[in-house]
Amino acid sequence: MKNEKGFTFLEGLLSLSFLFLICLTLFPLVFSMVNKLSEGKKEMMGYRLLYEYVEQYGFSNRSERVMRSSQGIQYELYFEEMSTGNGRACIQYENHQKCVE
């Protein structure tokens, strides 16, 4: 005799536990990807602002530090002198610092 009336309670619990297992493995992965994407956007914006800063000021005015704000994030742009006599342009935001020679 076959039961063709629907799912049993045990089958329902089993499918629900599989659904929870899939959700528990995928949600941290999705949140990690969103976080990396957000950090990548901040870094890209920083490099874009640094490019505009170097284009505008060049290496002639090395002592001036400029603060720029974009999408609620404060970026500090400045030139840094190296021991070899060359300089590099740097950007600092939140707890990150990126420099380009």
Summary of the structure (lengths in Angstrom):
residues: 101
radius of gyration: 26.1
end to end distance: 78.9
largest distance: 90.1
contacts: 217
relative contact order: 0.12
helix: 49%
strand: 26%
